[in-house]
Amino acid sequence: MSSAQQTPPRLRLISTHEGLQGPADRAAATALHPDWSRILRDITCCGVVRLQVGNDCARLSSMAEPWSAAVHGRAAWLDGPGLAIAGLTDRWALAGISQGPCSERYTNLDICDPLGQRVLRISLNEDSNWTHFSAGLVRQWAARRTAPDSPARDGLQRDLDQLQRHTNFGPVGALHACWYDAARDHRNGDPVDPSLLAPLLETLSDQACPLSVIIGNRGLIQQYGIPYFELHQRSSLLRLRGGVSELELDLQGITEARVTRGTRPFVVPWIRLYDAHGRCVAGLGLAADADHADRELWQVMLRALLD
């Protein structure tokens, strides 16, 4: 994966917050049964796009510029500066395009799972190379569709191992350890009090400490690195904002937190967050390009969590 994203000057600040979840068919005006390889390759031609990924307890909205994409069997990945997305296409049921707010043009591409829940939204914006998804492009996506995979009832570990071989997903260790609905080893990591997350993140945002965020759902997992310098909390809803990204955590749904260490040497520990069902809803770590002061701050904060 590339180093943490350096915000290009031409990117504009995210000024509004949109819900990141919900059945995609409510927004999709045109449903597709697509060729995932073709769609992902075309997305790398879009320039800057807005990516929205979420689950029941965590949501991330971010601006990025995907540079490369590929599909190999059920493994799919999309990479760019500060960005890595890895997914399993047998968990992607369909795609649809929809109009953006106050626009008659189709600027949103939604990928959703068999239950109709959104796995990923990719949105064009004023900084993208394209102004909209054209009718001709959509016809090509639909015309070149391939037969959808049958969802695998088992073998998730095998599929994630294959996905791991094709991606460079940062220093988080095995993808299985942070995949949303994968079975996990409860002995992995040292437990910490989830109620300490808010003061931890407030301190880190005050210092503009560059974080790397991992977030996923049943269909994919995303890693994204950028400094967060603004924090807002209302009741159990906590929002961390950076110049081109926003992370939202529902602290009420996060019932367990663990400090874990990656498999690579000299890698600082991560914090993984779990819901009541034992699903990994998010991971928080230090960005790859953090300087010495940031690394010291991160280590101090983790030691305080573990005391």
Buried (B, 14 or more C-beta within 10 A) or exposed (E): BBEBBEBEEEBEEBEEEBEBBBBBBEBBEBBBEBBBBBBBBBBBEBBBBBBBBBBBBBBBBBBBBBEEBBBEEBBBBBBBBBBBBBBBBBBBBBBBBBBBEEEEBBBBBBBBBBEBBBBBBBBBBEBBEBEBBEEEBBEBBBEEBEEBBEEEEEEBBEBBBBBBEBBEBBBBBBBBBBBBBBEBEEEEBEEBEBEEBBEBBBBBBEBEBBBBBBBBBBBBBBBBBBBBBEBEBEEEEBBBBBBBBBBBBBBEBBBBBBBBBBEEEEBBBBBBBBBEEEBBBBBBBBBBBBEEEBEEBBEEBBEEBEE
